[in-house]
Amino acid sequence: MDTSAGSRLLRRARLVAWRARFVVAALCCGLAATATVSALRPPPPQTRDVVVTARPVEAGTLLTAGDLTTVAVDADLAPTLVTDPDDAVGRSPAVPSRPALPCTPRW
């Protein structure tokens, strides 16, 4: 390869690098933003399974196992809610309940 071809190739490489500088800068900024967000994201909250109604239940109706299901909620809320389905079976809500309504110990 002669020197004029080598210099043309070098000049072309510099031109491509110059034109691509904004793309490279944008990619670097995106990478930095992704790393920052990943580092600053809080850990997911601890969860605990609580008992909720699986379907609408009328007031005064005795709850059966088919009326209940469990869902995961934030552990900070769980101390005030029923966590064992057997504790809610046989109770009756004082008011009509909609699906996914958490069961409380006072039901």
N, C-alpha and C positions, 0 to 999 in steps of 0.2 A: 504494500500500500504506500503510495507516495505521500509527501508531506501536504500537498494541496488537498488531497482527498481527506486526510486526517484532520486538517484544519476546518474543512467544510463540515465534517461529521461533528467536530467539537462545537462549532458555531451553531449547528442545528440542535445539538443537545442543550446548549445554553438557552436557545430560543424557546425550546419546549419547556424547560425548567422555569424560565421567566414567565411564560404564559400560564403555567400551572400553579403559580405561587398562591393565588387566591383560593384555589381548590385545596391545596395542601394546608393553608392556614385555616380554612373552614373545617377540614377534617381534624386538625389538631385541637381547635376550639371545641368541637363536638366531643372528642375523646376526653378532654379535660372536664367538660360539663358532666359527662356520664360518670367519670371517676368521682367527681365531687358529690353528685347526688347519691351515688352508691355508698360513699363513705359517711354521709350525713343522714341517711335514711334511718329512722328509729327501728328497733327490732319489732317484730309483730307482737301484739299483746298476748299474754297468756289467756287461754280460753278454758272454759269448763262447760260440760254438758248440763243443760237445765231442761226441765219438763215444760212443754208447751202444748196447747190444744192443737189437734191435727185437723179439726173441722169445727164449724160453728156448733156451739152447745148452748141450749136454752137454760135460763136460770132455773135452779131447783132440780135439774137432771143429774142423776148419779153418774159420775165419770167411770168409764170402763177403760181397759187397756187400749182398745181401738180408738178411743177419743183422744189419746195422748201420743206424743212423740217427743224426742229430745233433739235439741239443737245446741250448737256451741255458741256461747256468748263470752264477753269479756269477763275474766275471773273476778274483777272488782264488783260486778253486779251479782255474781252467783251467791254470796252469803245470804242474800235476802230472798232467794228463789228456791223452789223445790228442785232437788237434783236427782232424787230417786223416784221413778214412776210409781212404785208401790205405795209411796206416801200420798199420792194424789188419787189413786184408784179408790172409789167408794165415796169420795167427797162430792159435794154439789156446789157449783158456783152461785153466788148471790145475785149476780147480774148476767145477762146473756154475754157469751164470749165469742169472739171471732177467731178464726184460725191463727195460729202462731202467738196466741196470748200466753205469756208466761204464767205458771201456776205459783202462787205464793202460799206460805204456810197458813195463812188466815182463811183460806177458802173453806 
